[in-house]
Amino acid sequence: MRAMFVWIVGLTLAANGVVMLALPETWYHLIPNIADTGPFNPHFVRDIGCAYLVAGGGFIWFSIDRGARPAALAGSAFLALHALVHLWDAMAGREGFIHLLEDVPTVILPGLLVFIFARGCSRSKENDDAEMADAAANRRLRTGL
């Protein structure tokens, strides 16, 4: 179940990033209420698209290889910080409460779920040792040693 969640989150984030990079103006007009945050800036949309693409790639990589946990944690950090920026703007009065509620399914909830998931993925020393031994064995097999 967790692997499927990570895979879906990764694909969704990566797809969003690709659209932001390839079609920034289309993305800007497709996302509800984004125009309320300021005028269209293609460079800025593409910059954020890079962050989404990297975060999504980290989750996809982690869903394939558990050794890529740091990449998934970096993606989690981006989502959590992005959600905190939205919360902060609402608390500071820069965004309305209604706008914050509209952000819940697309910004706040993913950031929260991924943060919870990342915390839940903490592993025991035994699991870490076993994974390190597996990784070493795989390296030996690949290099023929």
Order of alpha helices (4+ residues) and beta strands (2+ residues): alpha-alpha-alpha-alpha-alpha-alpha-alpha
